Amino acid sequence: MRGGGEAGALGLWSLTEGQLIQEWAAHQGPVRCMDAGRGLTWALSGGDDRTLRLWDLISDETQSVMEVQGHVMPVQCIGAS
């Protein structure tokens, strides 16, 4: 399972063990939304810092950061396919 939090981090949890497997420093402020591609090889996140971030979950690195121009509110919903 994956998710984000108020501290700006993204996390990946094992549902069978109930433990945090991996955590990434993601956003300057709370993470509001996250979606991942099939196979959990990449994820897309959005947050209060008005950025979208594309993550390579295999290499544990941010692949791209995009600030939503002209958008004064947090990014609250995204969808990936």
TORDREN-347590 format. One record per residue (C-alpha): residue number from 1; x, y, z. Coordinates in nm, 3 decimals, always signed. Layout:
TORDREN-347590
> n; X; Y; Z
> NUM; X; Y; Z
...
//
This chain:
TORDREN-347590
> n; X; Y; Z
> 1; +0.000; +0.000; +0.000
> 2; +0.121; +0.352; -0.072
> 3; +0.035; +0.691; +0.072
> 4; +0.151; +1.034; +0.180
> 5; +0.134; +1.246; +0.488
> 6; +0.132; +1.587; +0.651
> 7; +0.513; +1.595; +0.680
> 8; +0.552; +1.585; +0.300
> 9; +0.673; +1.224; +0.279
> 10; +0.553; +0.935; +0.063
> 11; +0.545; +0.587; +0.206
> 12; +0.514; +0.228; +0.089
> 13; +0.372; -0.021; +0.340
> 14; +0.353; -0.399; +0.350
> 15; -0.011; -0.492; +0.407
> 16; +0.080; -0.842; +0.524
> 17; +0.334; -0.723; +0.782
> 18; +0.179; -0.384; +0.858
> 19; +0.520; -0.217; +0.836
> 20; +0.666; +0.076; +0.648
> 21; +0.896; -0.061; +0.374
> 22; +1.020; +0.261; +0.213
> 23; +0.979; +0.634; +0.268
> 24; +1.070; +0.926; +0.040
> 25; +1.102; +1.297; +0.120
> 26; +0.853; +1.427; -0.132
> 27; +0.700; +1.772; -0.094
> 28; +0.745; +2.099; +0.093
> 29; +0.431; +2.052; +0.300
> 30; +0.159; +1.787; +0.308
> 31; +0.115; +1.530; +0.032
> 32; -0.248; +1.552; -0.084
> 33; -0.266; +1.286; -0.353
> 34; -0.073; +0.996; -0.501
> 35; -0.122; +0.734; -0.769
> 36; +0.108; +0.461; -0.894
> 37; +0.149; +0.274; -1.220
> 38; +0.098; -0.097; -1.259
> 39; +0.372; -0.302; -1.099
> 40; +0.464; -0.019; -0.860
> 41; +0.758; +0.089; -1.075
> 42; +0.659; +0.458; -1.076
> 43; +0.430; +0.696; -0.886
> 44; +0.291; +1.046; -0.926
> 45; +0.230; +1.271; -0.624
> 46; +0.084; +1.616; -0.563
> 47; +0.087; +1.841; -0.260
> 48; +0.043; +2.174; -0.088
> 49; +0.359; +2.305; -0.256
> 50; +0.162; +2.310; -0.587
> 51; +0.396; +2.058; -0.751
> 52; +0.346; +1.727; -0.926
> 53; +0.634; +1.483; -0.882
> 54; +0.706; +1.174; -1.088
> 55; +0.890; +0.905; -0.892
> 56; +1.094; +0.607; -1.012
> 57; +1.020; +0.358; -0.734
> 58; +1.293; +0.120; -0.851
> 59; +1.581; +0.369; -0.825
> 60; +1.416; +0.567; -0.540
> 61; +1.464; +0.896; -0.727
> 62; +1.244; +1.184; -0.836
> 63; +1.230; +1.177; -1.216
> 64; +1.048; +1.503; -1.275
> 65; +0.905; +1.798; -1.081
> 66; +0.641; +2.024; -1.234
> 67; +0.501; +2.334; -1.067
> 68; +0.142; +2.394; -1.166
> 69; +0.160; +2.746; -1.313
> 70; -0.124; +2.983; -1.225
> 71; -0.261; +2.740; -0.968
> 72; -0.277; +2.903; -0.625
> 73; -0.428; +2.607; -0.439
> 74; -0.267; +2.274; -0.342
> 75; -0.273; +1.986; -0.590
> 76; -0.546; +1.770; -0.436
> 77; -0.630; +1.509; -0.699
> 78; -0.436; +1.326; -0.969
> 79; -0.481; +1.012; -1.175
> 80; -0.220; +0.806; -1.353
> 81; -0.247; +0.530; -1.607
//
